[in-house]
Amino acid sequence: MAVAPRSWYAHHQLGIALESQGRIGEAIEHYRQAVKINPDAADSHNRLGVVLESQDRFDEAIDHYRRALNSRPDSAEARINLGIALRDQGKLDEAVAYFRQALQLKPTSAEACVNLGIALESQGNPNEAIAQYRQALQFKPAFVEAHNNLGLALASQGKLDEAITQYRQALKLSPTYVEAYDNLGTALASEGKLDEAVRQFRQALQLRPGSSEAHNNLGIALASQGKLDEAINQFRLALQARPTFAEAHNNLGRALHSQGNVEEAINCYRQALKDRPDWPAPMNGLAWILATHTDSHGASDLSVSLAERAAELTQYREVEILDTLAAAYAAAGRFERATNTAQTAFSLASAATLDRRANEILRRLKLYRQGKPYREP
């Protein structure tokens, strides 16, 4: 397609056409030509920002959004896009400010409401986020992403039935919306409806066979059904799709540990910690194995170190982690600390009516009082 060399608008239009065909590199070059010819071309700066952001080139994208706003200060679209880029960089306060400015310029913008909601939720303001999602749906009732995000926010508050309603509405509007199948499956699994959850995850995988999230979530549901071989296969598929997926490494470790494959479980927990160094879950899994499966002094010391860090990260409030910490102290011969920690874990478990866990801790506590470590059968 021939383009007049000095026509910024022709370059802009060709950039749009190439972008729609997925030819992002070529689109970028034509948008660059457009803003070189006309530095005040706000639309070209804005589109150039969008395609650069799609390549995770956030600083460049932000620069072009700001240039778009210099040329056209009343552009709600450019403010929304700038807010999204800032949010993706973790600059939440600044992002929120731009979304609010966009709403001042365009009070009925459902897109601004949804993006503001996402930023507010990331700031730990779920109630205000929910209000924004609901406002977006008043402006645009068929806004699929707003239904999905509202569902996620409701689920985070434990309002699973309401969340499920939103996910189903999203799927009614868009039957191929993979994320909603995945989120619906997760909510159903949380309600103990595992068969239905499995069906939703499988549907997500039919639509997007390489989805690491769907493979991982299906594995979790299958493991909850006691189908460990199938679960392990799903976790491995998730890791084929995304080798640095810490959650899948951790879940695979748990499943392998349940099958008695301790050595491979250890490797999985180590890999999870490599990908996500300060995550308590794999710290706890690895610490438990080291404390309860070996008499090596070095292993018990590492177990204590991992369990103490996990307990610190969870503010000494997680029953499972305190149980592990007690076992680690006992493995290291520090029985007084083991006894005190196990007593705390037992009290927390009893208060939370976790009767099975409380009874298990009580059995281990008796060993620690006798100066004996716990060894997993």
KEMAR-670189 format. One record per residue (C-alpha): residue in three letters; x, y, z. Coordinates in nm, 4 decimals, decimal comma, always signed. Layout:
<sites>
- ALA	X	Y	Z $
...
</sites>
This chain:
<sites>
- MET	+0,0000	+0,0000	+0,0000 $
- ALA	+0,1538	+0,3290	-0,1118 $
- VAL	+0,1639	+0,6150	+0,1373 $
- ALA	+0,2193	+0,9801	+0,0596 $
- PRO	+0,5600	+1,0471	+0,2213 $
- ARG	+0,4557	+1,3709	+0,3943 $
- SER	+0,0971	+1,2732	+0,4857 $
- TRP	+0,0859	+1,2060	+0,8599 $
- TYR	-0,2789	+1,1044	+0,8320 $
- ALA	-0,2023	+0,8414	+0,5678 $
- HIS	+0,0666	+0,6929	+0,7926 $
- HIS	-0,1791	+0,6990	+1,0818 $
- GLN	-0,4487	+0,5161	+0,8855 $
- LEU	-0,2020	+0,2581	+0,7582 $
- GLY	-0,0842	+0,2059	+1,1179 $
- ILE	-0,4419	+0,1304	+1,2202 $
- ALA	-0,4838	-0,1190	+0,9344 $
- LEU	-0,1575	-0,2964	+1,0153 $
- GLU	-0,2426	-0,3045	+1,3862 $
- SER	-0,5764	-0,4705	+1,3104 $
- GLN	-0,3870	-0,7399	+1,1149 $
- GLY	-0,1526	-0,8062	+1,4064 $
- ARG	+0,1462	-0,6572	+1,2202 $
- ILE	+0,2503	-0,4590	+1,5251 $
- GLY	+0,6097	-0,3841	+1,4271 $
- GLU	+0,5019	-0,2292	+1,0970 $
- ALA	+0,2199	-0,0393	+1,2683 $
- ILE	+0,4679	+0,1134	+1,5125 $
- GLU	+0,6856	+0,2392	+1,2268 $
- HIS	+0,3938	+0,4117	+1,0563 $
- TYR	+0,2670	+0,5694	+1,3780 $
- ARG	+0,6230	+0,6950	+1,4354 $
- GLN	+0,6245	+0,8458	+1,0879 $
- ALA	+0,2915	+1,0131	+1,1580 $
- VAL	+0,4136	+1,1846	+1,4772 $
- LYS	+0,7455	+1,2738	+1,3128 $
- ILE	+0,5589	+1,4579	+1,0376 $
- ASN	+0,3015	+1,6035	+1,2791 $
- PRO	+0,4275	+1,6114	+1,6411 $
- ASP	+0,0836	+1,7327	+1,7545 $
- ALA	-0,1040	+1,4298	+1,6133 $
- ALA	-0,2721	+1,3255	+1,9388 $
- ASP	-0,4465	+1,0207	+1,7917 $
- SER	-0,1202	+0,8874	+1,6509 $
- HIS	+0,0603	+0,9376	+1,9827 $
- ASN	-0,2253	+0,7580	+2,1567 $
- ARG	-0,2279	+0,4592	+1,9191 $
- LEU	+0,1510	+0,4389	+1,9286 $
- GLY	+0,1268	+0,4234	+2,3071 $
- VAL	-0,1260	+0,1400	+2,2871 $
- VAL	+0,0866	-0,0794	+2,0593 $
- LEU	+0,4046	-0,0091	+2,2565 $
- GLU	+0,2245	-0,1045	+2,5763 $
- SER	+0,1129	-0,4316	+2,4141 $
- GLN	+0,4843	-0,5112	+2,3901 $
- ASP	+0,5411	-0,4195	+2,7568 $
- ARG	+0,7328	-0,1074	+2,6561 $
- PHE	+0,5615	+0,0903	+2,9285 $
- ASP	+0,7960	+0,3881	+2,9567 $
- GLU	+0,7761	+0,4581	+2,5829 $
- ALA	+0,3984	+0,4135	+2,5880 $
- ILE	+0,3597	+0,6549	+2,8799 $
- ASP	+0,5706	+0,9141	+2,6987 $
- HIS	+0,3406	+0,9023	+2,3951 $
- TYR	+0,0237	+0,9161	+2,6056 $
- ARG	+0,1596	+1,2279	+2,7741 $
- ARG	+0,2383	+1,3790	+2,4341 $
- ALA	-0,1160	+1,3009	+2,3220 $
- LEU	-0,2499	+1,4854	+2,6261 $
- ASN	-0,0203	+1,7817	+2,5626 $
- SER	-0,1785	+1,8114	+2,2198 $
- ARG	-0,5329	+1,7300	+2,3323 $
- PRO	-0,5809	+1,7832	+2,7095 $
- ASP	-0,9506	+1,6905	+2,6922 $
- SER	-0,8870	+1,3359	+2,5623 $
- ALA	-1,0541	+1,0954	+2,8039 $
- GLU	-0,9250	+0,8012	+2,5977 $
- ALA	-0,5609	+0,9064	+2,6357 $
- ARG	-0,6103	+0,9566	+3,0114 $
- ILE	-0,7577	+0,6060	+3,0415 $
- ASN	-0,4700	+0,4555	+2,8444 $
- LEU	-0,2122	+0,6465	+3,0476 $
- GLY	-0,3826	+0,5272	+3,3651 $
- ILE	-0,3685	+0,1653	+3,2466 $
- ALA	+0,0054	+0,1896	+3,1708 $
- LEU	+0,0767	+0,3496	+3,5088 $
- ARG	-0,1339	+0,0848	+3,6839 $
- ASP	+0,0588	-0,1908	+3,5094 $
- GLN	+0,3779	-0,0330	+3,6428 $
- GLY	+0,2343	-0,0400	+3,9945 $
- LYS	+0,1892	+0,3395	+4,0113 $
- LEU	-0,1619	+0,3040	+4,1456 $
- ASP	-0,2178	+0,6490	+4,2967 $
- GLU	-0,1238	+0,8210	+3,9734 $
- ALA	-0,3328	+0,5755	+3,7718 $
- VAL	-0,6395	+0,6368	+3,9898 $
- ALA	-0,5983	+1,0115	+3,9398 $
- TYR	-0,5992	+0,9754	+3,5604 $
- PHE	-0,9047	+0,7468	+3,5615 $
- ARG	-1,0903	+0,9994	+3,7769 $
- GLN	-0,9887	+1,2787	+3,5387 $
- ALA	-1,1207	+1,0726	+3,2480 $
- LEU	-1,4541	+1,0409	+3,4285 $
- GLN	-1,4668	+1,4150	+3,4812 $
- LEU	-1,4214	+1,4588	+3,1065 $
- LYS	-1,6566	+1,1738	+3,0161 $
- PRO	-1,8828	+1,0917	+3,3150 $
- THR	-2,0545	+0,7968	+3,1434 $
- SER	-1,7354	+0,6152	+3,0390 $
- ALA	-1,7822	+0,2519	+3,1359 $
- GLU	-1,4189	+0,1841	+3,0398 $
- ALA	-1,2944	+0,4466	+3,2850 $
- CYS	-1,5140	+0,2991	+3,5593 $
- VAL	-1,3835	-0,0540	+3,5065 $
- ASN	-1,0197	+0,0512	+3,4953 $
- LEU	-1,0661	+0,2680	+3,8021 $
- GLY	-1,2227	-0,0325	+3,9736 $
- ILE	-0,9245	-0,2536	+3,8899 $
- ALA	-0,6820	+0,0054	+4,0295 $
- LEU	-0,8891	+0,0563	+4,3441 $
- GLU	-0,9037	-0,3182	+4,4021 $
- SER	-0,5257	-0,3347	+4,3682 $
- GLN	-0,5059	-0,0641	+4,6334 $
- GLY	-0,7131	-0,2769	+4,8691 $
- ASN	-1,0424	-0,0902	+4,8229 $
- PRO	-1,2780	-0,3706	+4,7118 $
- ASN	-1,5984	-0,1928	+4,8110 $
- GLU	-1,5207	+0,1143	+4,6030 $
- ALA	-1,4060	-0,1114	+4,3182 $
- ILE	-1,7380	-0,2965	+4,3263 $
- ALA	-1,9204	+0,0372	+4,3116 $
- GLN	-1,7233	+0,1307	+3,9994 $
- TYR	-1,7962	-0,2019	+3,8288 $
- ARG	-2,1660	-0,1628	+3,9036 $
- GLN	-2,1561	+0,1925	+3,7683 $
- ALA	-1,9917	+0,0664	+3,4500 $
- LEU	-2,2728	-0,1853	+3,4048 $
- GLN	-2,5324	+0,0884	+3,4429 $
- PHE	-2,3675	+0,2725	+3,1557 $
- LYS	-2,2993	-0,0423	+2,9502 $
- PRO	-2,5059	-0,3449	+3,0646 $
- ALA	-2,3431	-0,5815	+2,8137 $
- PHE	-1,9873	-0,4975	+2,9240 $
- VAL	-1,8426	-0,8468	+2,9601 $
- GLU	-1,5229	-0,7422	+3,1388 $
- ALA	-1,7238	-0,5453	+3,3947 $
- HIS	-1,9301	-0,8544	+3,4819 $
- ASN	-1,6142	-1,0636	+3,5109 $
- ASN	-1,4278	-0,8097	+3,7248 $
- LEU	-1,7314	-0,7571	+3,9453 $
- GLY	-1,7394	-1,1333	+3,9946 $
- LEU	-1,3735	-1,1375	+4,0964 $
- ALA	-1,4247	-0,8565	+4,3469 $
- LEU	-1,7311	-1,0254	+4,4977 $
- ALA	-1,5463	-1,3579	+4,5190 $
- SER	-1,2613	-1,1877	+4,7066 $
- GLN	-1,5192	-1,0908	+4,9697 $
- GLY	-1,6504	-1,4455	+4,9942 $
- LYS	-1,9731	-1,3601	+4,8091 $
- LEU	-1,9431	-1,6622	+4,5847 $
- ASP	-2,3065	-1,6941	+4,4767 $
- GLU	-2,3116	-1,3334	+4,3596 $
- ALA	-1,9767	-1,3823	+4,1877 $
- ILE	-2,1045	-1,6912	+4,0073 $
- THR	-2,4046	-1,4934	+3,8834 $
- GLN	-2,1708	-1,2342	+3,7325 $
- TYR	-1,9488	-1,4939	+3,5642 $
- ARG	-2,2539	-1,6659	+3,4151 $
- GLN	-2,3794	-1,3320	+3,2860 $
- ALA	-2,0416	-1,2661	+3,1255 $
- LEU	-2,0579	-1,6066	+2,9545 $
- LYS	-2,4136	-1,5484	+2,8412 $
- LEU	-2,2935	-1,2328	+2,6682 $
- SER	-1,9687	-1,3894	+2,5404 $
- PRO	-1,9722	-1,7734	+2,5327 $
- THR	-1,6047	-1,7850	+2,4282 $
- TYR	-1,4737	-1,5693	+2,7167 $
- VAL	-1,2086	-1,8023	+2,8580 $
- GLU	-1,1331	-1,6007	+3,1723 $
- ALA	-1,4955	-1,6204	+3,2858 $
- TYR	-1,4994	-2,0020	+3,2522 $
- ASP	-1,1803	-2,0158	+3,4574 $
- ASN	-1,3135	-1,7800	+3,7241 $
- LEU	-1,6486	-1,9584	+3,7347 $
- GLY	-1,4708	-2,2888	+3,7850 $
- THR	-1,2647	-2,1438	+4,0696 $
- ALA	-1,5752	-2,0089	+4,2444 $
- LEU	-1,7600	-2,3387	+4,2034 $
- ALA	-1,4590	-2,5287	+4,3407 $
- SER	-1,4564	-2,2968	+4,6427 $
- GLU	-1,8189	-2,3966	+4,7041 $
- GLY	-1,7229	-2,7634	+4,6842 $
- LYS	-1,8977	-2,8133	+4,3483 $
- LEU	-1,5977	-2,9913	+4,2038 $
- ASP	-1,7634	-3,1809	+3,9172 $
- GLU	-1,9118	-2,8606	+3,7789 $
- ALA	-1,5841	-2,6760	+3,8365 $
- VAL	-1,3966	-2,9403	+3,6374 $
- ARG	-1,6432	-2,8959	+3,3500 $
- GLN	-1,5777	-2,5197	+3,3438 $
- PHE	-1,2003	-2,5633	+3,3405 $
- ARG	-1,2247	-2,8189	+3,0603 $
- GLN	-1,4405	-2,5769	+2,8627 $
- ALA	-1,1754	-2,3075	+2,9106 $
- LEU	-0,9136	-2,5494	+2,7771 $
- GLN	-1,1243	-2,6366	+2,4748 $
- LEU	-1,1312	-2,2677	+2,3878 $
- ARG	-0,7664	-2,2032	+2,4793 $
- PRO	-0,5739	-2,5340	+2,4873 $
- GLY	-0,2485	-2,3784	+2,6061 $
- SER	-0,3931	-2,1908	+2,9032 $
- SER	-0,1544	-2,2438	+3,1940 $
- GLU	-0,4104	-2,0982	+3,4362 $
- ALA	-0,6844	-2,3376	+3,3258 $
- HIS	-0,4510	-2,6405	+3,3415 $
- ASN	-0,3390	-2,5381	+3,6906 $
- ASN	-0,6926	-2,4759	+3,8162 $
- LEU	-0,8147	-2,8033	+3,6671 $
- GLY	-0,5286	-2,9770	+3,8457 $
- ILE	-0,6323	-2,8211	+4,1778 $
- ALA	-0,9906	-2,9402	+4,1329 $
- LEU	-0,8835	-3,2910	+4,0335 $
- ALA	-0,6480	-3,3109	+4,3330 $
- SER	-0,9393	-3,2107	+4,5572 $
- GLN	-1,1302	-3,5049	+4,4097 $
- GLY	-0,8415	-3,7352	+4,4980 $
- LYS	-0,7470	-3,7853	+4,1320 $
- LEU	-0,3790	-3,7205	+4,1867 $
- ASP	-0,2449	-3,8784	+3,8667 $
- GLU	-0,4746	-3,6637	+3,6545 $
- ALA	-0,3947	-3,3576	+3,8660 $
- ILE	-0,0205	-3,4111	+3,8260 $
- ASN	-0,0646	-3,4352	+3,4496 $
- GLN	-0,2492	-3,1019	+3,4468 $
- PHE	+0,0179	-2,9302	+3,6551 $
- ARG	+0,2845	-3,0612	+3,4171 $
- LEU	+0,0856	-2,9270	+3,1202 $
- ALA	+0,0607	-2,5897	+3,2933 $
- LEU	+0,4388	-2,5876	+3,3316 $
- GLN	+0,4922	-2,6864	+2,9698 $
- ALA	+0,2937	-2,3769	+2,8767 $
- ARG	+0,4667	-2,1556	+3,1361 $
- PRO	+0,7878	-2,2997	+3,2847 $
- THR	+0,8201	-2,0227	+3,5458 $
- PHE	+0,4638	-2,0661	+3,6804 $
- ALA	+0,5360	-2,0725	+4,0552 $
- GLU	+0,1829	-2,1755	+4,1539 $
- ALA	+0,1935	-2,4801	+3,9260 $
- HIS	+0,5354	-2,5827	+4,0626 $
- ASN	+0,3989	-2,5547	+4,4160 $
- ASN	+0,0817	-2,7467	+4,3357 $
- LEU	+0,2784	-3,0179	+4,1574 $
- GLY	+0,5014	-3,0428	+4,4640 $
- ARG	+0,2019	-3,0894	+4,6921 $
- ALA	+0,0521	-3,3584	+4,4687 $
- LEU	+0,3813	-3,5467	+4,4361 $
- HIS	+0,4340	-3,5249	+4,8126 $
- SER	+0,0875	-3,6738	+4,8638 $
- GLN	+0,1951	-3,9667	+4,6461 $
- GLY	+0,5159	-4,0114	+4,8453 $
- ASN	+0,7430	-3,8780	+4,5709 $
- VAL	+0,9414	-3,6656	+4,8140 $
- GLU	+1,2526	-3,5971	+4,6056 $
- GLU	+1,0632	-3,4589	+4,3076 $
- ALA	+0,8358	-3,2631	+4,5423 $
- ILE	+1,1448	-3,0978	+4,6929 $
- ASN	+1,2621	-2,9966	+4,3453 $
- CYS	+0,9201	-2,8493	+4,2675 $
- TYR	+0,9150	-2,6420	+4,5858 $
- ARG	+1,2673	-2,5173	+4,5149 $
- GLN	+1,1654	-2,4156	+4,1634 $
- ALA	+0,8568	-2,2358	+4,2958 $
- LEU	+1,0799	-2,0390	+4,5331 $
- LYS	+1,3210	-1,9590	+4,2516 $
- ASP	+1,0319	-1,8118	+4,0516 $
- ARG	+0,8682	-1,6421	+4,3526 $
- PRO	+1,1260	-1,6097	+4,6319 $
- ASP	+0,9165	-1,4735	+4,9197 $
- TRP	+0,6107	-1,6983	+4,8862 $
- PRO	+0,5185	-1,8775	+5,2115 $
- ALA	+0,3430	-2,1766	+5,0497 $
- PRO	+0,6477	-2,3480	+4,8919 $
- MET	+0,8614	-2,2424	+5,1892 $
- ASN	+0,6200	-2,4324	+5,4090 $
- GLY	+0,6044	-2,7380	+5,1837 $
- LEU	+0,9817	-2,7631	+5,1565 $
- ALA	+1,0337	-2,6986	+5,5297 $
- TRP	+0,7856	-2,9730	+5,6203 $
- ILE	+0,9594	-3,2350	+5,4078 $
- LEU	+1,3047	-3,1397	+5,5367 $
- ALA	+1,1797	-3,1524	+5,8969 $
- THR	+0,9876	-3,4789	+5,8761 $
- HIS	+1,1820	-3,6918	+5,6248 $
- THR	+1,5507	-3,6603	+5,7117 $
- ASP	+1,7837	-3,6716	+6,0095 $
- SER	+2,0412	-3,4441	+5,8449 $
- HIS	+2,1461	-3,1571	+6,0720 $
- GLY	+2,1849	-2,9242	+5,7746 $
- ALA	+1,8374	-3,0121	+5,6503 $
- SER	+1,6797	-2,9357	+5,9897 $
- ASP	+1,8563	-2,5985	+6,0053 $
- LEU	+1,7296	-2,5089	+5,6575 $
- SER	+1,3831	-2,6277	+5,7585 $
- VAL	+1,3849	-2,3932	+6,0599 $
- SER	+1,5033	-2,1024	+5,8463 $
- LEU	+1,2323	-2,1576	+5,5837 $
- ALA	+0,9547	-2,2134	+5,8379 $
- GLU	+1,0523	-1,9085	+6,0422 $
- ARG	+1,0472	-1,6916	+5,7301 $
- ALA	+0,7086	-1,8313	+5,6235 $
- ALA	+0,5681	-1,7656	+5,9719 $
- GLU	+0,7057	-1,4125	+5,9686 $
- LEU	+0,5490	-1,3424	+5,6272 $
- THR	+0,2106	-1,4669	+5,7523 $
- GLN	+0,2425	-1,2836	+6,0871 $
- TYR	+0,2415	-1,6114	+6,2832 $
- ARG	-0,1306	-1,6578	+6,2129 $
- GLU	-0,1351	-1,9562	+5,9754 $
- VAL	-0,2029	-2,2870	+6,1482 $
- GLU	-0,0335	-2,5039	+5,8838 $
- ILE	+0,2828	-2,2930	+5,8861 $
- LEU	+0,3079	-2,2892	+6,2663 $
- ASP	+0,2611	-2,6670	+6,2655 $
- THR	+0,5545	-2,6915	+6,0243 $
- LEU	+0,7639	-2,4522	+6,2330 $
- ALA	+0,7056	-2,6676	+6,5421 $
- ALA	+0,8112	-2,9788	+6,3490 $
- ALA	+1,1215	-2,7962	+6,2246 $
- TYR	+1,2205	-2,6910	+6,5774 $
- ALA	+1,1746	-3,0497	+6,6960 $
- ALA	+1,3860	-3,1855	+6,4096 $
- ALA	+1,6606	-2,9432	+6,5143 $
- GLY	+1,6353	-3,0611	+6,8761 $
- ARG	+1,4785	-2,7378	+6,9992 $
- PHE	+1,1929	-2,9080	+7,1806 $
- GLU	+1,0879	-2,6234	+7,4105 $
- ARG	+1,0307	-2,3988	+7,1128 $
- ALA	+0,8618	-2,6843	+6,9290 $
- THR	+0,6238	-2,7341	+7,2219 $
- ASN	+0,5378	-2,3650	+7,2534 $
- THR	+0,4845	-2,3240	+6,8786 $
- ALA	+0,2697	-2,6367	+6,8570 $
- GLN	+0,0568	-2,5104	+7,1460 $
- THR	-0,0028	-2,1843	+6,9583 $
- ALA	-0,0913	-2,3761	+6,6409 $
- PHE	-0,3283	-2,6003	+6,8365 $
- SER	-0,5039	-2,2982	+6,9899 $
- LEU	-0,5487	-2,1332	+6,6492 $
- ALA	-0,6767	-2,4554	+6,4940 $
- SER	-0,9237	-2,5102	+6,7779 $
- ALA	-1,0496	-2,1510	+6,7574 $
- ALA	-1,1065	-2,1946	+6,3833 $
- THR	-1,2836	-2,5299	+6,4456 $
- LEU	-1,0213	-2,7100	+6,2359 $
- ASP	-1,0760	-3,0236	+6,4411 $
- ARG	-0,8804	-3,2665	+6,2244 $
- ARG	-0,5763	-3,0408	+6,2095 $
- ALA	-0,6023	-2,9689	+6,5830 $
- ASN	-0,5983	-3,3417	+6,6626 $
- GLU	-0,2949	-3,3966	+6,4384 $
- ILE	-0,1083	-3,1115	+6,6094 $
- LEU	-0,1990	-3,2518	+6,9502 $
- ARG	-0,0474	-3,5899	+6,8595 $
- ARG	+0,2742	-3,4203	+6,7490 $
- LEU	+0,2770	-3,2019	+7,0596 $
- LYS	+0,2913	-3,5129	+7,2771 $
- LEU	+0,6048	-3,6250	+7,0898 $
- TYR	+0,7729	-3,2884	+7,1373 $
- ARG	+0,7046	-3,2997	+7,5106 $
- GLN	+0,8805	-3,6376	+7,5141 $
- GLY	+1,1816	-3,4913	+7,3337 $
- LYS	+1,1021	-3,6693	+7,0082 $
- PRO	+1,0737	-3,5210	+6,6564 $
- TYR	+0,7839	-3,6036	+6,4283 $
- ARG	+0,8556	-3,8266	+6,1291 $
- GLU	+0,5994	-3,8502	+5,8532 $
- PRO	+0,4926	-4,2114	+5,7837 $
</sites>
